[in-house]
Amino acid sequence: MKLFLKTMSCVVLAALLAFVSGWLLLNRPSEGVTNGVWTTDPTTGSSRAGLYHRARVAKIGIWALDSSEVVYFSAAKDSDGNPLRHDGTYKITGNDPDTRWWSVTAYNDDHFIPNPLNRYSYSKTTVEREADGSWVIMLSPKKQEKNWLPSGDQQGALVVSLRNYNPSRTMIDSPGKVELPKLVKERNQ
Amino acid sequence: MKQFTPWLMLTLVLTTALHLIGIWYLPNYMTEQTVEGIFKRRGNRQVNQIRYGELRSAGTDTVVRDNPDTVTSFAVYDVSEKPIRVQCVIPDKDNYWSLSLFAWNTDNFFVVNDRTAKSKEFELVIVKEGSKYQKHRQEEIVVSPTNKGILIIRMIVTNREDKEELSQLTEVQKQTTMQLIESVQY
């Protein structure tokens, strides 16, 4: 009986430790490639992905395509390194990434953010541009004049995703070196 | 202290084993959970049948970090008994279109898009590993690493407010079909 109790204690403790260590490792930021505020992992979606990265992607972006088809960048922090907040206003500025089609989408806890406009993203084909072809997307809980991407008023993790469909060879091979949009918090708040 | 050493070792070995099994199994579990969510929402649990989805909005985005700018068709396939033929039709527009296949552990093992496809209409046959299925005509054979897997067709909508574009795409979307090849025995 004593032996059985000792063995069961080991099993329960091991299960608990396995769960906690797994949870901690999966919630750790990705160790992929960083480019400004953006991170990506070239092995996303593919059989080359390691055990942990595959599990992480299954949790936050299941059925992602291989990077030869789509390069997915995500940003959870602003240019100062602070986590994105629902009550903040952020300027996402840039030119078209080197890809066939791109989009910038905001998520709360990995789901669309409810808003009266049903506006969840801006893309190469919907963004209103400046005279020189560049664009500014305003991520904010408050209505903005142009390209307003609502960030809502929820509690939860705010993340911005930048999808690049049919990316250029340079973006596939060197995602850390291509020009990507800047994501800066507005100072006058 | 010495008397605890075997128990400590046992706990460490068990922790490592359970941790690795859990991490390895998680993608399979997430596939099951997400498929269950989609089946529940659409009220249909049939495999080997394409579900022609619409644009998703807040509250209807079952899949995590979904793309709000795609019209998506989805199917769970099972090639354990017979191969499956997918007859694909690509919209006659320059919108991104792709058909992708995922193993049950979420690995994307096959993708073809509107620019890599040989024509606007083509056939794909999904078979299990070790299959001796004979290729017919112009069809393309794809070997699935797992008997069960996921098929996703994504079509980019250049503007989700454009009802006409949406209507044209959903019209073409429904022309892609899949069926088991009943006449073939593995």
Interface residues (C-beta under 8 A of the other chain):
Chain A: K6 T7 C10 V11 L13 A14 A15 L17 A18 F19 S21 G22 L25 L26 G45 S46 S47 A49 L51 Y52 R54 A55 V57 A58 K59 I60 G61 I62 W63 A64 L65 D66 S68 E69 R100 W101 S103 T105 Y107 D110 H111 F112 I113 P114 N115 N118 Y120 S121 S123 T125 T126 V159 S161 R163 Y165 N166
Chain B: W7 L10 T11 L12 L14 T15 T16 A17 L18 H19 L20 G22 I23 W24 L26 P27 M30 T31 T34 R56 S57 A58 G59 D61 V63 V64 R65 D66 N67 P68 D69 Y96 S98 S100 F102 A103 N105 T106 D107 N108 F109 V111 N113 R115 P145 I150 I152 I156 T158 N159 R160
